[in-house]
């Protein structure tokens, strides 16, 4: 039941993309920020591509809340995420030609349902612990791969992630 609920939540987020690392500014124009990201990635985005854009709420005093862009077509969202994955080097505020004193990294990713986000965090923890070599998302699905030549594992529940060994005291 929980897996089916997560699939439904994720299906509702398929056309959404999250942009993280953009500082909050007074009277900011979120469409302008999205279009600047698109320009930096070589994509011509227009208002007809976006059905809505908003800043998420956040309790984190250090990190700015992410921006969520909801696209009218799934392929537009996929093109943005694919472009950032293929980019050589990180995307920063300097790439957007902003006049920041320090270049801040900007991250663009698929929007994940809350339970998928927790699963992906566990998959990334397994990667950091070197239990798996790769962890990634594609179209709202989470995958891990133990080795370069190993088959991929589709993660739909926490038990699908190879166990991280615990240290004995």
GUROTOR-38354 format. One record per residue (C-alpha): residue number from 1; chain; x, y, z. Coordinates in steps of 0.2 Angstrom, whole numbers. Layout:
% GUROTOR-38354
+-----+-------+-------+-------+-------+
|  nr | kette |    c1 |    c2 |    c3 |
+-----+-------+-------+-------+-------+
| NUM |     A |     X |     Y |     Z |
...
+-----+-------+-------+-------+-------+
% end
This chain:
% GUROTOR-38354
+-----+-------+-------+-------+-------+
|  nr | kette |    c1 |    c2 |    c3 |
+-----+-------+-------+-------+-------+
|   1 |     A |     0 |     0 |     0 |
|   2 |     A |    14 |    12 |     5 |
|   3 |     A |    23 |     8 |   -12 |
|   4 |     A |     7 |    12 |   -22 |
|   5 |     A |     4 |    28 |   -13 |
|   6 |     A |    22 |    33 |   -16 |
|   7 |     A |    20 |    29 |   -35 |
|   8 |     A |     5 |    40 |   -36 |
|   9 |     A |    13 |    54 |   -27 |
|  10 |     A |    28 |    53 |   -38 |
|  11 |     A |    17 |    52 |   -54 |
|  12 |     A |    10 |    69 |   -49 |
|  13 |     A |    28 |    76 |   -48 |
|  14 |     A |    34 |    70 |   -65 |
|  15 |     A |    33 |    87 |   -73 |
|  16 |     A |    41 |    96 |   -59 |
|  17 |     A |    60 |   101 |   -57 |
|  18 |     A |    68 |   108 |   -41 |
|  19 |     A |    82 |   121 |   -42 |
|  20 |     A |    92 |   122 |   -26 |
|  21 |     A |   106 |   134 |   -20 |
|  22 |     A |    97 |   150 |   -26 |
|  23 |     A |    97 |   164 |   -13 |
|  24 |     A |    81 |   172 |    -9 |
|  25 |     A |    80 |   190 |   -14 |
|  26 |     A |    67 |   203 |   -11 |
|  27 |     A |    54 |   204 |   -26 |
|  28 |     A |    63 |   190 |   -35 |
|  29 |     A |    56 |   184 |   -51 |
|  30 |     A |    56 |   165 |   -51 |
|  31 |     A |    52 |   164 |   -70 |
|  32 |     A |    67 |   174 |   -73 |
|  33 |     A |    78 |   163 |   -62 |
|  34 |     A |    71 |   148 |   -71 |
|  35 |     A |    74 |   155 |   -89 |
|  36 |     A |    92 |   160 |   -83 |
|  37 |     A |    96 |   142 |   -78 |
|  38 |     A |    89 |   136 |   -95 |
|  39 |     A |    99 |   149 |  -105 |
|  40 |     A |   115 |   144 |   -95 |
|  41 |     A |   111 |   126 |  -101 |
|  42 |     A |   107 |   130 |  -119 |
|  43 |     A |    88 |   128 |  -117 |
|  44 |     A |    76 |   141 |  -123 |
|  45 |     A |    62 |   140 |  -110 |
|  46 |     A |    47 |   151 |  -112 |
|  47 |     A |    31 |   155 |  -101 |
|  48 |     A |    21 |   142 |  -111 |
|  49 |     A |    33 |   128 |  -105 |
|  50 |     A |    29 |   132 |   -87 |
|  51 |     A |    12 |   130 |   -78 |
|  52 |     A |    18 |   136 |   -61 |
|  53 |     A |    33 |   140 |   -51 |
|  54 |     A |    35 |   143 |   -32 |
|  55 |     A |    48 |   143 |   -18 |
|  56 |     A |    45 |   128 |    -6 |
|  57 |     A |    44 |   132 |    13 |
|  58 |     A |    59 |   127 |    23 |
|  59 |     A |    64 |   127 |    41 |
|  60 |     A |    83 |   126 |    37 |
|  61 |     A |    90 |   143 |    42 |
|  62 |     A |   106 |   140 |    32 |
|  63 |     A |   100 |   134 |    15 |
|  64 |     A |    88 |   144 |     4 |
|  65 |     A |    72 |   135 |     1 |
|  66 |     A |    71 |   126 |   -16 |
|  67 |     A |    62 |   133 |   -31 |
|  68 |     A |    50 |   121 |   -39 |
|  69 |     A |    45 |   123 |   -57 |
|  70 |     A |    30 |   113 |   -64 |
|  71 |     A |    31 |   111 |   -83 |
|  72 |     A |    17 |   109 |   -95 |
|  73 |     A |    25 |    95 |  -104 |
|  74 |     A |    35 |    80 |   -96 |
|  75 |     A |    49 |    82 |  -110 |
|  76 |     A |    52 |   100 |  -105 |
|  77 |     A |    56 |    94 |   -87 |
|  78 |     A |    67 |    80 |   -93 |
|  79 |     A |    77 |    91 |  -105 |
|  80 |     A |    81 |   103 |   -91 |
|  81 |     A |    87 |    88 |   -79 |
|  82 |     A |    96 |    79 |   -94 |
|  83 |     A |   105 |    95 |   -98 |
|  84 |     A |   112 |    98 |   -81 |
|  85 |     A |   117 |    79 |   -80 |
|  86 |     A |   127 |    81 |   -96 |
|  87 |     A |   135 |    97 |   -91 |
|  88 |     A |   154 |    97 |   -89 |
|  89 |     A |   157 |   106 |   -72 |
|  90 |     A |   145 |   113 |   -59 |
|  91 |     A |   132 |   126 |   -63 |
|  92 |     A |   135 |   142 |   -52 |
|  93 |     A |   127 |   159 |   -50 |
|  94 |     A |   141 |   166 |   -61 |
|  95 |     A |   135 |   155 |   -76 |
|  96 |     A |   119 |   164 |   -74 |
|  97 |     A |   128 |   181 |   -75 |
|  98 |     A |   123 |   186 |   -58 |
|  99 |     A |   133 |   199 |   -49 |
| 100 |     A |   136 |   189 |   -33 |
| 101 |     A |   153 |   191 |   -24 |
| 102 |     A |   155 |   172 |   -22 |
| 103 |     A |   149 |   159 |   -35 |
| 104 |     A |   136 |   148 |   -27 |
| 105 |     A |   133 |   131 |   -34 |
| 106 |     A |   115 |   128 |   -41 |
| 107 |     A |   108 |   111 |   -42 |
| 108 |     A |    94 |   105 |   -53 |
| 109 |     A |    85 |    89 |   -51 |
| 110 |     A |    69 |    80 |   -53 |
| 111 |     A |    56 |    83 |   -40 |
| 112 |     A |    53 |    68 |   -29 |
| 113 |     A |    39 |    64 |   -18 |
| 114 |     A |    43 |    64 |     1 |
| 115 |     A |    44 |    45 |     3 |
| 116 |     A |    55 |    44 |   -13 |
| 117 |     A |    66 |    58 |    -6 |
| 118 |     A |    69 |    47 |     9 |
| 119 |     A |    73 |    32 |    -1 |
| 120 |     A |    85 |    42 |   -12 |
| 121 |     A |    94 |    49 |     4 |
| 122 |     A |    96 |    31 |    10 |
| 123 |     A |   103 |    26 |    -8 |
| 124 |     A |   115 |    40 |    -7 |
| 125 |     A |   120 |    35 |    11 |
| 126 |     A |   124 |    18 |     4 |
| 127 |     A |   135 |    26 |   -10 |
| 128 |     A |   144 |    36 |     3 |
| 129 |     A |   147 |    20 |    13 |
| 130 |     A |   154 |    12 |    -3 |
| 131 |     A |   140 |    -2 |    -2 |
| 132 |     A |   135 |     3 |   -20 |
| 133 |     A |   145 |    12 |   -33 |
| 134 |     A |   131 |    22 |   -40 |
| 135 |     A |   114 |    30 |   -35 |
| 136 |     A |   103 |    40 |   -46 |
| 137 |     A |    85 |    44 |   -51 |
| 138 |     A |    76 |    44 |   -68 |
| 139 |     A |    58 |    48 |   -71 |
| 140 |     A |    55 |    48 |   -52 |
| 141 |     A |    62 |    30 |   -50 |
| 142 |     A |    77 |    27 |   -39 |
| 143 |     A |    91 |    15 |   -45 |
| 144 |     A |   108 |     9 |   -37 |
| 145 |     A |   121 |    -1 |   -45 |
| 146 |     A |   134 |   -11 |   -35 |
| 147 |     A |   148 |   -11 |   -48 |
| 148 |     A |   152 |    -4 |   -65 |
| 149 |     A |   146 |   -20 |   -74 |
| 150 |     A |   133 |   -26 |   -61 |
| 151 |     A |   114 |   -25 |   -66 |
| 152 |     A |   105 |   -10 |   -59 |
| 153 |     A |    93 |   -12 |   -44 |
| 154 |     A |    76 |    -3 |   -45 |
| 155 |     A |    73 |     4 |   -27 |
| 156 |     A |    55 |     5 |   -22 |
| 157 |     A |    57 |     1 |    -3 |
| 158 |     A |    71 |     3 |     9 |
| 159 |     A |    74 |   -16 |     9 |
| 160 |     A |    79 |   -15 |    -9 |
| 161 |     A |    95 |    -5 |    -5 |
| 162 |     A |   110 |   -16 |     0 |
| 163 |     A |   113 |   -15 |    18 |
| 164 |     A |   126 |    -3 |    25 |
| 165 |     A |   137 |   -13 |    37 |
| 166 |     A |   137 |    -6 |    55 |
| 167 |     A |   153 |    -4 |    65 |
| 168 |     A |   154 |   -16 |    80 |
| 169 |     A |   160 |    -7 |    96 |
+-----+-------+-------+-------+-------+
% end
